[in-house]
C-alpha cells in the first residue's frame, strides 16, 4: 500500500480545483452540539487581541485520509468527513454573516474559494460533495442563496443543527463574550475576517492519500483498530460495501443500507441503529457487548457463514419487525386477536426496558415460521410484560444476567426446528425469569414509593398503566378500554405533605371533565362526583365511602392513604400481575 502524507491548510484543500466526495461506505454526518462547539472553541481560542490587532496561532485538527493523488480532480474521504463537513458549514455561516453586513464581495469570495467552484467546462460544483443528504445540504446550507427546507432524516437534522449552532456562535452578541471592543459593525467585520483567516490559513491537517478504494476500506478498518471514533456498525457497513462493489444500474448496497437506517429512525423510541444491530446479532449468533459485535461479526464473515446480500436482506426484514416491537402503533396489530400484543409491547415501552427485545424478535420470527401459535406468542409476551412490571417498573431490581438469558433463548429459538423445541425454550426461559421475581414485601415497599404531583411526573405514565389494568380487571365487559386516564388526587394537592398527597393510594382514575369538576372540593362533595365516573374502581371507591377503611366519619389523611396504597399493592401483586 502506497501512502502520501503532507501538511495542508484548509485553504490548500479548498482553494484548488478539487472535489472532496463522501464515499458510499462512510457514516452519515452525526456531530452533536458538543462536538461542534468543541471545534468552534478551538478555533476562536487561537485568536488573540494585542494592541488593537488580532493575532493567530496555528492549530492542528488531525489527519485527513483520501483516495486519490495530487493530480486527481475528485478525492474520496476515508477519514475526516465530520470535520471537513463542519468546517464547510462554518464557512457557509460566515458567508451569511457577511451578507447581512452588506459585504457581498467578501461573502462571495469565501463562497467561490472554499465552498463552490467551476470545472473546466464552466459547470458549477460544490467542493464537498455528499449524496446522502442531497439536495437538503446543498440548498439549505452550502449554497450562498439558501433555501428554507425541513430536514427529513436524522443526518439532515444534525447538519441543520450544526449550521444553526455556528450561525448563532458567529453573532456579535456571542462573540462579545470572548472578544472585547465589539462596539460597531466595523469591529464585528474585522473579527469575522479573523475567524475566516483562522479557519482557512491557520487550521492544519495531515493530508494522507492512498491510490484506490480497496486500500481505503482497509485504512477505514485500521483507523478504528487504532482508536478512531468509529462504531461497530460503521465497520460492518464497510465490510459489506467492500464485498458488494457492483454499482450499476443501482448501488444496491448503498440503497439497502439507507433503507435499513431509514427504517430504524422512522419511529421515536426505537433506539439507535447500533442498538438494533446488536440486538439482531445477539438474537441469532452470539451474546456479546457492543464493543465486541464487530469482532464476532468478522469471525462469522471470515468463516464464510455470512454472505453480504443475504445479510442485508435479512437484517432489513428484521428491522421492519423490530420497530413494531420497540415502538408499536395500533396499525401494526389490526386484528382484534392481536390487540393484547399491542398493549403488552406498549407497556414495555412505558417501563423503558430493552433487554427483552432480542428474544421478542426471535419469537415473532418463530411465529412467522409456524413454530408457535398466536395464542402462545400472546401468552409469552404477557408473561414478559408482567415480569418487567414487577422486576423493573416498580422494583428497579439489578438486571444482571437478564439480557444474557434472553439472548440465549433467542438464539435457541433461531435454531429451533420444531414446535416441541420452541415450547421447551419458552418454558425454560419462564422458569429462569420467575426465579428472579421480587418478593411481595419488596414489591409492596417499592409500590408505596410511586407518586404523582404537579412538578413530579416521573411515575405518571406508570400509575396510569396500573390503573388501566386494575380497571380492566373490574370491568364486566371488554367494550370499555381505558386507554386515556386523568389522575385525580382524592386529597387535593394544595393540602398536606406531598410525600403522601402524591402517593398512588391518594389517586383515582377520572375523566377530565369530572376531574375539573371535582377540583379542590371537600371529600364528601367529591364522592358524589366520583359516583358518576365511567371507571369501576372510582365508583367502587365512592360507593364504599371511607368508613370501610376504619373511620366512622369521612376523613382522608396520611393513615388512610397509606392503608389504601398497601391494599392496591396487595391486589396488584396477588391478582393483576401474579405469575405462577
Secondary structure, DSSP 4 states (H G I P E B T S, - for coil): ---EEEEEEHHHHHSSS-EEEE-TTSPPP---HHHHHHHHHHHHTTEEEETTEEEE--EEEEEEEEES-TT-SEEEEEE-HHHHHHHHHHHHHHHHHHHHTT-HHHHHHHIIIIIEEE-TTS-EEESEE-STTTTHIIIIIISSS-------SHHHHHHHHHHHHHHHHTSHHHHTTT-S---SHHHHHHHHHHHHHIIIIIEEEEEEEESSHHHHHHHHHHHHHTT-S--HHHHHHHHHHHH----SS--HHHHHHHHHHHHHTTSTTS--HHHHHHHHHHTTT----GGGHHHHHHHHHHTT---HHHHHHHHHHHHHHHHHHHS--GGG--SGGGHHHHHHHHHHHHHT--TTHHHHHHHHHHHHTTSS-HHHHHHHHHHHHHHHIIIIIIT----TTHHHHHHHHHHHHHH--SHHHHHHHHHHHHHHHHTTPPPHHHHHHHHTT-B-BTTB-TTHHHHHHHHHHHHHHH-SSSS----S-EEEESS-TTSS-HHHHSBGGGEEEE-HHHHHHHTT--HHHHHHHHTT-S-HHHHHHHHH-SGGGT-SS----HHHHHHHHHHHHHHIIIIIT---
